[in-house]
Amino acid sequence: MKDLNQEIALITGGASGIGLSIGKRLAEAGMKVALADIEVPVLEEATAELKELGLEVMAVHCDVSDMNSVEEMKNQVEETFGTPKIICLNAGIGFGAPISEATISDWEWVIGVNLWGVINGMHTFLPALREMNEGHILITASIAGHISVPNLGPYSATKFAAVSIAETLRQELLSENSEVGVSCLCPGFVSTNIWTSERNRPETLLNKSSDDFSEEELLQREAFMEWMSSNAKDPSEVAELVYQAITDNRFWIFTDDQHLNGMKSRHSSIVNGDELPWPAPPLIDL
Ligand SMILES: NC(=O)c1ccc[n+]([C@@H]2O[C@H](COP(=O)([O-])OP(=O)(O)OC[C@H]3O[C@@H](n4cnc5c(N)ncnc54)[C@H](O)[C@@H]3O)[C@@H](O)[C@H]2O)c1
């Protein structure tokens, strides 16, 4: 979609990190931007800050894992701004644990937000875009939607699914000659609040042992956070890539090439029928 001025955008997970930066970038391009999120105080603060910059934004509470909440959010956006043409299905939570230790609550939480969030959003907003034959859907997947590594099984499962949904949707829209664009955002490491995702875990899906880290795990986490502070991308850089991809109607958005070798060795093991690359290529060298 070339001209975004005065058009309406909806961004889930818009209170923080990548979603907030995308919201700011699109509002700077002259769009009216609805930021939807489950974390209300943070959402309201973020929205107030953007308004102070003279940007046209609104805050709307939404739990993307709940279809009723997504429909209610759509009604509020339509009443205030009108029908959105850019839909960014971005809300997500990070979760790490070996598959053997993940509880059913862990799976339900991560699948609820990262996968049902995408499905609910698409089901709610796609019909109007197809009807208008205009607009763009961005699905935030991850590099973890292309490579499988130990301790990220449930998260990766949702992101592989998100990549597949985005690819399929793109092909289906092309096959009906639709002007509706699709992009699949696959970030590497970005400096956001994803590492404290537990803050948004519903009471009903709590895993009481998820904060019990061994000393070794705590040290690993510390080293990881240190690596992140100097190596992770700033979300504003990701937002710029997203803006360019939407205006150029480009499908893939990768934020760096750090994981290309991991993707290549996975693909060649599939094509050649070889054993999985082992040990799995580390996501980062700590
Ligand atoms: N940060 C990274 O390194 C990275 C890498 C790859 C992919 N991603 C993906 O980017 C997306 C954005 O994450 P981020 O890194 O900006 O993290 P973040 O925690 O800063 O932002 C995520 C936002 O989603 C919201 N959210 C959580 N549960 C929700 C729910 N049920 N309903 C509505 N909103 C909810 C949070 O409140 C938060 O504002 C996620 O889909 C994540 O998986 C992030």
PDBQT file of the ligand as one rigid body, heavy atoms in Angstrom, charges set to zero:
ROOT
HETATM    1  N1  LIG A 301      12.073  -9.134  20.864  1.00  0.00    +0.000 N 
HETATM    2  C1  LIG A 301      12.548 -10.098  20.099  1.00  0.00    +0.000 C 
HETATM    3  O1  LIG A 301      13.766 -10.392  20.122  1.00  0.00    +0.000 OA
HETATM    4  C2  LIG A 301      11.622 -10.840  19.166  1.00  0.00    +0.000 A 
HETATM    5  C3  LIG A 301      12.196 -11.755  18.261  1.00  0.00    +0.000 A 
HETATM    6  C4  LIG A 301      11.363 -12.450  17.394  1.00  0.00    +0.000 A 
HETATM    7  C5  LIG A 301       9.993 -12.234  17.416  1.00  0.00    +0.000 A 
HETATM    8  N2  LIG A 301       9.451 -11.354  18.314  1.00  0.00    +0.000 N 
HETATM    9  C6  LIG A 301       8.002 -11.169  18.297  1.00  0.00    +0.000 C 
HETATM   10  O2  LIG A 301       7.694  -9.793  18.259  1.00  0.00    +0.000 OA
HETATM   11  C7  LIG A 301       6.369  -9.598  18.786  1.00  0.00    +0.000 C 
HETATM   12  C8  LIG A 301       6.378  -8.410  19.723  1.00  0.00    +0.000 C 
HETATM   13  O3  LIG A 301       7.134  -8.730  20.887  1.00  0.00    +0.000 OA
HETATM   14  P1  LIG A 301       8.188  -7.710  21.552  1.00  0.00    +0.000 P 
HETATM   15  O4  LIG A 301       9.516  -8.307  21.397  1.00  0.00    +0.000 OA
HETATM   16  O5  LIG A 301       7.938  -6.343  21.082  1.00  0.00    +0.000 OA
HETATM   17  O6  LIG A 301       7.817  -7.897  23.106  1.00  0.00    +0.000 OA
HETATM   18  P2  LIG A 301       7.086  -6.900  24.145  1.00  0.00    +0.000 P 
HETATM   19  O7  LIG A 301       6.824  -7.704  25.362  1.00  0.00    +0.000 OA
HETATM   20  O8  LIG A 301       7.872  -5.652  24.285  1.00  0.00    +0.000 OA
HETATM   21  O9  LIG A 301       5.713  -6.568  23.398  1.00  0.00    +0.000 OA
HETATM   22  C9  LIG A 301       4.682  -7.533  23.278  1.00  0.00    +0.000 C 
HETATM   23  C10 LIG A 301       3.343  -6.859  23.574  1.00  0.00    +0.000 C 
HETATM   24  O10 LIG A 301       2.306  -7.849  23.469  1.00  0.00    +0.000 OA
HETATM   25  C11 LIG A 301       1.382  -7.626  24.548  1.00  0.00    +0.000 C 
HETATM   26  N3  LIG A 301       0.613  -8.828  24.857  1.00  0.00    +0.000 N 
HETATM   27  C12 LIG A 301       0.999  -9.941  25.535  1.00  0.00    +0.000 A 
HETATM   28  N4  LIG A 301      -0.026 -10.785  25.672  1.00  0.00    +0.000 NA
HETATM   29  C13 LIG A 301      -1.098 -10.212  25.039  1.00  0.00    +0.000 A 
HETATM   30  C14 LIG A 301      -2.451 -10.600  24.839  1.00  0.00    +0.000 A 
HETATM   31  N5  LIG A 301      -2.936 -11.772  25.316  1.00  0.00    +0.000 N 
HETATM   32  N6  LIG A 301      -3.271  -9.760  24.148  1.00  0.00    +0.000 NA
HETATM   33  C15 LIG A 301      -2.815  -8.558  23.686  1.00  0.00    +0.000 A 
HETATM   34  N7  LIG A 301      -1.550  -8.132  23.875  1.00  0.00    +0.000 NA
HETATM   35  C16 LIG A 301      -0.708  -8.953  24.534  1.00  0.00    +0.000 A 
HETATM   36  C17 LIG A 301       2.278  -7.199  25.707  1.00  0.00    +0.000 C 
HETATM   37  O11 LIG A 301       1.559  -6.528  26.727  1.00  0.00    +0.000 OA
HETATM   38  C18 LIG A 301       3.290  -6.304  24.994  1.00  0.00    +0.000 C 
HETATM   39  O12 LIG A 301       2.864  -4.945  24.976  1.00  0.00    +0.000 OA
HETATM   40  C19 LIG A 301       5.977 -10.923  19.428  1.00  0.00    +0.000 C 
HETATM   41  O13 LIG A 301       5.088 -11.613  18.560  1.00  0.00    +0.000 OA
HETATM   42  C20 LIG A 301       7.285 -11.674  19.536  1.00  0.00    +0.000 C 
HETATM   43  O14 LIG A 301       7.116 -13.068  19.531  1.00  0.00    +0.000 OA
HETATM   44  C21 LIG A 301      10.234 -10.655  19.183  1.00  0.00    +0.000 A 
ENDROOT
TORSDOF 0
